[in-house]
Amino acid sequence: MRTLALVRHAKSSWDQPGVDDHERTLNERGRRDAPRMAERLALDHPELRGAALLSSTARRAATTAEFFAAALGTTAHLEESLYGASPARIIAAVSGRSEPAVIVVAHDPGLSDLARHWSRFPGDDGIPHMPTCAVAVFAFAADDWTGLGDALPESWTYDIPRDAD
């Protein structure tokens, strides 16, 4: 069994005009939501404790990843290729891992597109969009990450900060 969690970075600040997109920090809501969602993930998915955690190098994603790393007892590994990554690039980053559980902290539209792809089952519209700090977890019946792009999960869950309120 393989477990993959997709986490969209927490809400970022637009208060500093002229700051490069890559350097934007979390705003107050983001700093509130990230630790709450990380704790919820740790409680709801103990199989993710100690998972490989891959994060975009963007400051807002890296900061979000640190909250998740702390809650799950792991270390965040920054990957420049995850900044603005397409679903194919996210899959490529995961496919190179040997761990049975991986968490990816990145951006839209790549995360929403991938979550939507894996969550559509007959009679289910799946995940339409991942708002900031949303978490989607997918369980795959596989011995490794090979063929992840064509795989369909056995199950999935979806959690958003509004549901944590």
C-alpha positions as CSV (number, residue, x, y, z in Angstrom):
1,M,0.0,0.0,0.0
2,R,1.2,3.5,-0.9
3,T,-0.2,6.7,0.7
4,L,0.1,10.1,-0.9
5,A,-1.0,13.4,0.7
6,L,-1.4,16.5,-1.4
7,V,-1.3,19.8,0.6
8,R,-1.9,23.2,-0.9
9,H,0.2,25.8,0.9
10,A,-1.6,27.9,3.5
11,K,-3.0,31.4,2.8
12,S,-0.3,33.8,1.9
13,S,0.1,37.5,2.3
14,W,-0.4,40.1,-0.5
15,D,0.4,43.0,1.9
16,Q,3.8,43.8,0.6
17,P,3.6,45.2,-3.0
18,G,6.6,44.4,-5.0
19,V,7.6,41.2,-3.2
20,D,8.5,38.5,-5.6
21,D,5.8,35.7,-5.7
22,H,8.3,33.1,-4.6
23,E,9.0,35.1,-1.4
24,R,5.5,35.8,-0.2
25,T,4.9,34.8,3.4
26,L,1.9,33.3,5.2
27,N,-0.7,35.8,6.4
28,E,-2.4,35.5,9.8
29,R,-5.0,33.0,8.5
30,G,-2.3,30.9,7.0
31,R,-0.3,30.8,10.2
32,R,-3.5,29.7,12.0
33,D,-4.7,27.1,9.5
34,A,-1.4,25.3,8.8
35,P,-0.7,23.9,12.3
36,R,-4.4,23.0,12.7
37,M,-4.6,21.1,9.4
38,A,-1.2,19.4,10.1
39,E,-2.5,18.2,13.5
40,R,-5.7,16.9,11.9
41,L,-3.7,15.1,9.2
42,A,-1.5,13.5,11.9
43,L,-4.6,12.3,13.9
44,D,-6.6,11.1,10.9
45,H,-3.7,9.5,9.0
46,P,-1.2,7.9,11.4
47,E,0.3,6.1,8.4
48,L,1.8,9.4,7.3
49,R,4.0,9.8,10.5
50,G,7.6,9.8,9.3
51,A,6.6,10.1,5.6
52,A,8.8,11.7,3.0
53,L,7.7,15.3,2.9
54,L,8.4,17.2,-0.4
55,S,7.8,20.9,-0.6
56,S,8.0,23.7,-3.2
57,T,10.8,26.2,-2.4
58,A,8.3,29.1,-2.3
59,R,8.4,30.6,1.2
60,R,4.7,30.1,1.8
61,A,4.9,26.4,0.8
62,A,8.1,25.8,2.8
63,T,6.6,27.4,5.9
64,T,3.5,25.3,5.5
65,A,5.6,22.2,5.1
66,E,7.4,23.0,8.4
67,F,4.1,22.9,10.3
68,F,3.3,19.5,8.7
69,A,6.8,18.1,9.3
70,A,6.5,19.0,13.0
71,A,3.1,17.4,13.4
72,L,4.1,14.2,11.5
73,G,7.6,13.7,12.9
74,T,9.5,14.1,9.7
75,T,11.7,16.6,7.8
76,A,10.7,18.8,4.9
77,H,12.8,18.4,1.7
78,L,12.6,21.5,-0.6
79,E,12.3,20.8,-4.3
80,E,12.5,23.7,-6.7
81,S,10.7,21.7,-9.3
82,L,7.5,21.8,-7.2
83,Y,7.2,25.6,-7.5
84,G,4.3,26.0,-10.0
85,A,4.5,22.2,-10.8
86,S,2.1,20.5,-13.2
87,P,0.5,17.2,-12.2
88,A,3.1,15.4,-14.3
89,R,5.9,17.1,-12.4
90,I,4.4,16.3,-9.0
91,I,4.0,12.7,-10.1
92,A,7.7,12.6,-11.2
93,A,8.8,14.0,-7.8
94,V,6.8,11.3,-6.0
95,S,7.8,8.5,-8.4
96,G,11.4,8.8,-7.5
97,R,10.8,8.0,-3.8
98,S,11.1,4.7,-2.1
99,E,9.1,5.5,1.0
100,P,5.6,4.0,1.2
101,A,4.1,7.4,2.3
102,V,4.8,10.8,0.7
103,I,3.4,14.2,1.4
104,V,3.7,17.0,-1.2
105,V,3.2,20.7,-0.3
106,A,2.8,22.7,-3.5
107,H,0.6,25.0,-5.5
108,D,-2.4,25.3,-7.7
109,P,-3.5,24.6,-10.4
110,G,-1.3,21.5,-10.4
111,L,-2.5,20.2,-7.0
112,S,-6.2,20.7,-7.8
113,D,-5.8,19.1,-11.2
114,L,-4.1,16.1,-9.8
115,A,-6.6,15.7,-6.9
116,R,-9.5,16.0,-9.3
117,H,-8.0,13.3,-11.5
118,W,-7.6,10.8,-8.7
119,S,-10.9,11.6,-6.9
120,R,-13.3,11.1,-9.8
121,F,-15.1,7.8,-9.6
122,P,-18.4,6.8,-11.3
123,G,-21.1,8.8,-9.6
124,D,-18.7,11.1,-7.8
125,D,-17.5,14.4,-9.0
126,G,-14.5,14.2,-6.8
127,I,-12.5,17.2,-5.5
128,P,-13.3,20.3,-7.6
129,H,-10.7,22.6,-6.2
130,M,-8.2,22.7,-3.3
131,P,-8.4,25.9,-1.4
132,T,-5.4,27.1,0.6
133,C,-4.2,24.6,3.2
134,A,-6.6,21.9,1.8
135,V,-5.4,18.3,2.3
136,A,-6.2,15.4,0.0
137,V,-4.9,11.9,0.9
138,F,-4.9,9.0,-1.6
139,A,-4.3,5.3,-0.9
140,F,-2.9,3.2,-3.7
141,A,-2.7,-0.6,-3.8
142,A,0.8,-0.7,-5.0
143,D,4.2,-2.0,-3.9
144,D,6.0,1.1,-5.3
145,W,5.3,4.4,-7.0
146,T,5.8,3.1,-10.6
147,G,2.9,4.0,-12.9
148,L,1.4,6.5,-10.4
149,G,0.1,8.7,-13.3
150,D,-2.1,6.0,-14.6
151,A,-3.1,4.5,-11.2
152,L,-6.4,5.1,-9.5
153,P,-6.5,5.1,-5.7
154,E,-8.4,2.6,-3.7
155,S,-9.6,5.3,-1.5
156,W,-9.2,9.0,-0.8
157,T,-10.1,11.7,1.8
158,Y,-10.3,15.4,1.6
159,D,-10.1,18.0,4.4
160,I,-10.2,21.8,4.3
161,P,-9.7,24.5,7.0
162,R,-13.3,25.5,7.0
163,D,-14.2,22.0,8.2
164,A,-11.7,22.3,11.0
165,D,-13.6,25.4,12.4
